[in-house]
Amino acid sequence: MPTNDISGYEKCNGCGLCTLPCPIWQQRHDALLTFAGRARALQGGAKPGEIRDSVDACLLCGSCEPAFAMDIRTVDITLKLRAALNGYSKEELPHGQVNQSSSGRALLVPNAALLENKDLLKHSARLLDIPVAEDNGSDVLEAFETGRRPKAGRAVSFIKTLTGIRKVITADGLLKRYMQAVLPGLEVIGLGEALLRLPGMQTALRPTDLYIIEARSYNMDFNRCMPFYTDISRQTGCAMNLDLQRIAIPTGGYTNTETGNEFTPQNTGQIRWILEGRSFNRIVVESVEDIGLLKNAEVDIPVVHVAELAGEDAP
């Protein structure tokens, strides 16, 4: 894909505000590895292949998007660059249509980590009172993330499984972005948000808790999610993985090894960034991946999934 088929980066004025919450900047302090660096290079005539390291290193966490005063869809542009590196185009994505007369059926779409934790998956579905998708589209989403073509007909067959569905609750924040691209009009919200909206869930949070939001889902839907989570933090007193701009700092637990390189931010560095200067007695996470990530970081306090706040055994 020629660079002139990729648009949006030209609106970047180089202010650098988007670098502040960027995990790559936090760990590497190399401007070229940030979105601002990619935009500047593209404005100067660089081709996608010349900034491959920067494109591949991105976590797609979306932390730079809310920081932009220019309303630039930074993650979409990075995804287009990945597609360009693979000779693919976002315009080739299949498109479906949401049945506006649907009765509002909802579906829980788990990611691989939630699928592996069968008890937590069953518990989450029971709390939400919705069925679990038989096809979670993980291969389609991986192709979308890496900028590669899915197997022939696979994306279309996945979209067909959502026929009659008006609302999707997803454990993978990147699925929000994919659904926005191929099924505009479908309501998609993150699993953590959906659980927190259930009666009594917010009251289970304590002032001594650290609540770790799934960054991809939150940052993509910043204008809607930010007031919701900010209100919860104020009402319960719990801390969250939000910076001074109220942007969610990613843990990086969803890092895709297919696209990562030596410049990709390290999970341990992300965890240190989130935990630094904080004091708490329990960590509540939205992403199942973060449970193992925090244990590997040798965090010696209880770590629970938000769904477990409704259980009797939550620490």
C-alpha positions as CSV (number, residue, x, y, z in Angstrom):
1,M,0.0,0.0,0.0
2,P,1.5,3.4,-0.9
3,T,1.9,5.9,1.9
4,N,-0.5,8.3,0.2
5,D,-3.3,5.8,0.8
6,I,-2.7,6.2,4.6
7,S,-4.2,9.5,5.9
8,G,-4.6,11.2,9.2
9,Y,-0.9,11.5,10.2
10,E,-0.6,14.8,8.4
11,K,-2.8,16.4,11.1
12,C,-0.1,15.9,13.7
13,N,1.5,19.2,14.6
14,G,4.4,17.7,16.6
15,C,3.3,19.0,20.0
16,G,4.5,15.8,21.7
17,L,1.6,15.5,24.2
18,C,0.8,12.0,22.9
19,T,4.3,10.8,24.0
20,L,3.7,11.4,27.7
21,P,1.4,8.4,28.2
22,C,3.1,6.2,25.6
23,P,4.7,3.1,27.1
24,I,7.4,3.0,24.4
25,W,8.5,6.6,25.3
26,Q,8.3,5.8,29.0
27,Q,10.8,2.9,28.6
28,R,12.9,3.9,25.5
29,H,12.8,7.7,25.3
30,D,13.2,7.4,21.5
31,A,10.7,9.7,19.8
32,L,10.9,7.8,16.5
33,L,9.3,4.8,18.2
34,T,6.2,6.8,19.2
35,F,3.3,7.7,17.0
36,A,4.5,11.3,16.9
37,G,7.8,10.0,15.5
38,R,6.0,7.9,12.9
39,A,3.8,10.8,11.9
40,R,6.8,13.2,11.5
41,A,8.7,10.6,9.4
42,L,5.7,10.0,7.2
43,Q,5.2,13.8,6.8
44,G,8.8,13.9,5.6
45,G,8.2,11.3,2.9
46,A,9.2,8.1,4.7
47,K,7.8,4.8,3.5
48,P,6.2,2.2,5.9
49,G,9.2,-0.1,5.5
50,E,11.5,2.6,6.8
51,I,9.6,2.8,10.1
52,R,8.9,-0.9,10.5
53,D,10.6,-1.1,13.9
54,S,8.3,1.7,15.3
55,V,5.2,0.2,13.7
56,D,5.9,-3.3,15.1
57,A,6.8,-2.1,18.6
58,C,3.5,-0.4,19.2
59,L,1.2,-2.1,21.8
60,L,-1.9,-0.6,20.1
61,C,-2.9,0.4,23.7
62,G,-4.4,3.6,22.4
63,S,-2.9,5.8,25.1
64,C,-1.8,8.4,22.5
65,E,-5.3,8.8,21.0
66,P,-7.0,10.7,23.9
67,A,-3.9,12.9,24.3
68,F,-4.2,14.2,20.8
69,A,-6.0,17.6,20.6
70,M,-6.2,17.0,16.8
71,D,-8.6,14.0,17.0
72,I,-6.2,11.7,15.2
73,R,-7.1,7.9,15.1
74,T,-3.5,6.9,16.0
75,V,-4.1,3.2,16.4
76,D,-6.1,3.0,13.1
77,I,-3.2,4.6,11.3
78,T,-0.7,2.2,12.9
79,L,-2.9,-0.7,11.9
80,K,-2.9,0.6,8.3
81,L,0.8,0.8,8.4
82,R,1.1,-2.8,9.5
83,A,-1.3,-3.8,6.7
84,A,0.8,-1.8,4.2
85,L,3.9,-3.8,5.3
86,N,2.0,-7.0,4.5
87,G,0.5,-5.8,1.2
88,Y,-3.0,-5.7,2.8
89,S,-5.5,-2.9,3.0
90,K,-8.1,-2.0,5.7
91,E,-10.4,-1.4,2.7
92,E,-10.3,-5.1,2.1
93,L,-12.0,-5.8,5.5
94,P,-15.4,-7.5,5.1
95,H,-18.4,-5.4,6.2
96,G,-21.6,-6.6,7.8
97,Q,-24.8,-4.9,8.8
98,V,-26.4,-4.8,12.2
99,N,-30.1,-5.7,12.2
100,Q,-31.7,-2.6,13.7
101,S,-34.9,-4.5,14.4
102,S,-33.1,-7.0,16.6
103,S,-34.5,-7.4,20.1
104,G,-31.2,-6.4,21.7
105,R,-29.6,-9.9,22.2
106,A,-26.2,-9.7,23.8
107,L,-23.2,-12.1,23.6
108,L,-20.0,-12.5,25.6
109,V,-17.0,-12.9,23.4
110,P,-14.0,-14.2,25.4
111,N,-10.4,-14.0,24.5
112,A,-7.9,-16.9,24.8
113,A,-7.0,-16.2,28.4
114,L,-10.6,-16.1,29.5
115,L,-11.4,-19.3,27.5
116,E,-8.6,-21.1,29.4
117,N,-10.1,-20.0,32.8
118,K,-13.3,-21.9,32.4
119,D,-14.6,-21.2,35.9
120,L,-14.1,-17.5,35.6
121,L,-15.7,-17.5,32.1
122,K,-18.7,-19.4,33.4
123,H,-19.0,-17.1,36.4
124,S,-18.8,-13.9,34.2
125,A,-21.4,-15.2,31.8
126,R,-23.7,-16.1,34.7
127,L,-23.4,-12.7,36.3
128,L,-24.1,-11.0,32.9
129,D,-26.8,-13.5,32.1
130,I,-25.8,-13.8,28.5
131,P,-24.5,-16.7,26.4
132,V,-20.8,-17.2,25.4
133,A,-19.9,-17.0,21.8
134,E,-19.0,-20.3,20.3
135,D,-16.6,-18.5,17.9
136,N,-14.5,-15.8,19.5
137,G,-12.8,-14.8,16.2
138,S,-9.3,-14.9,17.8
139,D,-7.7,-15.8,14.5
140,V,-9.5,-13.0,12.7
141,L,-8.5,-10.5,15.4
142,E,-4.9,-11.6,15.3
143,A,-4.8,-11.0,11.5
144,F,-6.3,-7.6,12.1
145,E,-3.7,-6.8,14.7
146,T,-0.8,-8.0,12.7
147,G,-1.9,-6.5,9.4
148,R,-2.3,-9.8,7.6
149,R,-5.1,-11.4,5.6
150,P,-7.2,-13.9,7.5
151,K,-7.9,-17.2,5.8
152,A,-10.2,-17.0,2.9
153,G,-13.8,-16.5,4.0
154,R,-12.9,-16.7,7.7
155,A,-13.7,-13.1,8.6
156,V,-17.0,-13.3,6.8
157,S,-18.0,-16.5,8.6
158,F,-17.1,-14.8,12.0
159,I,-19.3,-11.8,11.2
160,K,-22.2,-14.1,10.3
161,T,-22.0,-15.6,13.9
162,L,-23.1,-12.1,15.1
163,T,-26.3,-12.1,13.1
164,G,-29.1,-10.9,15.3
165,I,-26.8,-9.6,18.0
166,R,-27.1,-6.0,19.0
167,K,-24.5,-5.9,21.9
168,V,-21.2,-7.6,22.3
169,I,-19.3,-7.8,25.6
170,T,-15.7,-8.5,24.9
171,A,-12.6,-9.5,27.0
172,D,-10.3,-8.1,24.3
173,G,-10.4,-4.3,23.8
174,L,-9.0,-4.6,20.3
175,L,-12.2,-6.3,19.2
176,K,-14.0,-3.0,19.8
177,R,-12.0,-1.4,17.1
178,Y,-12.4,-4.3,14.7
179,M,-16.2,-4.3,15.2
180,Q,-16.3,-0.6,14.7
181,A,-14.6,-1.1,11.3
182,V,-16.7,-4.1,10.1
183,L,-20.0,-3.8,11.9
184,P,-20.6,-0.1,12.6
185,G,-23.7,0.2,14.8
186,L,-23.0,-2.8,16.9
187,E,-22.7,-1.9,20.6
188,V,-19.4,-3.2,21.9
189,I,-18.3,-2.7,25.5
190,G,-15.5,-4.2,27.6
191,L,-16.0,-7.0,30.0
192,G,-14.8,-5.0,33.0
193,E,-17.2,-2.1,32.3
194,A,-20.1,-4.5,31.8
195,L,-19.4,-6.2,35.1
196,L,-19.0,-2.9,37.0
197,R,-22.4,-1.7,35.7
198,L,-24.1,-4.7,37.5
199,P,-25.9,-3.8,40.7
200,G,-23.7,-4.0,43.8
201,M,-20.4,-4.5,41.9
202,Q,-19.0,-1.0,42.5
203,T,-19.8,-1.2,46.2
204,A,-17.4,-4.1,46.5
205,L,-14.5,-1.9,45.6
206,R,-12.5,-0.5,48.6
207,P,-10.4,2.6,49.1
208,T,-7.4,0.3,49.6
209,D,-7.9,-1.3,46.1
210,L,-5.9,-0.7,42.9
211,Y,-8.2,-1.2,40.0
212,I,-6.5,-2.0,36.7
213,I,-8.6,-1.0,33.7
214,E,-8.1,-2.9,30.3
215,A,-6.4,0.0,28.5
216,R,-7.3,-0.9,24.9
217,S,-11.0,-0.9,25.5
218,Y,-10.9,2.3,27.7
219,N,-8.6,4.4,25.6
220,M,-10.5,3.7,22.4
221,D,-13.8,4.8,24.0
222,F,-12.2,7.5,26.2
223,N,-14.9,10.2,26.0
224,R,-17.5,7.8,27.2
225,C,-15.5,5.6,29.6
226,M,-13.5,8.3,31.3
227,P,-16.4,9.9,33.2
228,F,-17.7,6.4,34.2
229,Y,-14.5,5.2,35.7
230,T,-13.6,8.6,37.2
231,D,-16.9,8.6,39.1
232,I,-16.3,5.0,40.4
233,S,-12.8,6.0,41.6
234,R,-14.3,9.1,43.4
235,Q,-17.2,7.2,45.0
236,T,-15.2,4.2,46.2
237,G,-11.8,5.8,46.8
238,C,-10.0,3.1,44.9
239,A,-6.9,4.0,42.8
240,M,-6.8,3.2,39.1
241,N,-4.1,2.9,36.4
242,L,-4.9,6.3,35.1
243,D,-2.4,9.1,34.6
244,L,-2.9,12.8,35.1
245,Q,-4.7,13.1,31.8
246,R,-7.0,10.3,32.9
247,I,-5.5,8.0,30.2
248,A,-5.2,4.3,31.1
249,I,-1.6,3.1,31.4
250,P,-1.4,-0.4,29.8
251,T,0.1,-3.4,31.5
252,G,1.0,-4.9,28.1
253,G,-0.4,-8.2,29.1
254,Y,-1.9,-8.6,25.6
255,T,1.4,-8.1,23.8
256,N,1.3,-10.0,20.5
257,T,4.6,-11.9,19.9
258,E,3.9,-11.9,16.2
259,T,4.4,-8.1,16.0
260,G,6.6,-7.4,18.9
261,N,10.3,-6.7,18.5
262,E,13.3,-5.6,20.7
263,F,11.7,-2.2,21.1
264,T,8.4,-3.4,22.4
265,P,7.8,-2.2,26.0
266,Q,8.5,-4.8,28.6
267,N,5.6,-5.9,30.8
268,T,7.7,-5.7,34.0
269,G,8.4,-2.1,33.2
270,Q,4.8,-1.3,32.7
271,I,3.9,-2.9,36.0
272,R,6.5,-0.9,37.8
273,W,5.1,2.3,36.2
274,I,1.6,1.5,37.4
275,L,2.6,0.4,40.9
276,E,5.2,3.1,41.6
277,G,4.3,5.4,44.5
278,R,1.0,3.6,45.3
279,S,-0.1,1.9,48.5
280,F,-2.9,-0.7,48.4
281,N,-4.0,-4.0,49.8
282,R,-5.6,-5.6,46.8
283,I,-5.4,-5.4,43.0
284,V,-8.6,-5.9,40.9
285,V,-8.0,-6.5,37.2
286,E,-10.3,-6.5,34.1
287,S,-7.9,-8.7,32.0
288,V,-7.3,-12.3,32.9
289,E,-3.8,-11.9,31.4
290,D,-3.0,-9.4,34.1
291,I,-3.4,-11.9,36.9
292,G,-0.5,-14.0,35.7
293,L,1.5,-10.9,34.8
294,L,1.2,-9.5,38.3
295,K,2.2,-12.8,39.8
296,N,5.2,-13.0,37.6
297,A,6.1,-9.5,38.8
298,E,6.1,-11.0,42.3
299,V,3.4,-8.7,43.6
300,D,2.7,-10.2,47.0
301,I,-0.8,-9.0,47.6
302,P,-4.1,-10.5,46.5
303,V,-5.0,-10.1,42.8
304,V,-8.6,-10.8,41.7
305,H,-10.6,-10.4,38.6
306,V,-13.5,-7.9,38.7
307,A,-16.0,-10.8,38.2
308,E,-14.8,-12.2,41.5
309,L,-16.0,-9.1,43.4
310,A,-19.4,-10.7,43.3
311,G,-18.2,-14.0,44.8
312,E,-18.0,-14.8,48.5
313,D,-14.4,-15.9,48.3
314,A,-12.9,-12.6,47.0
315,P,-10.1,-11.5,49.4
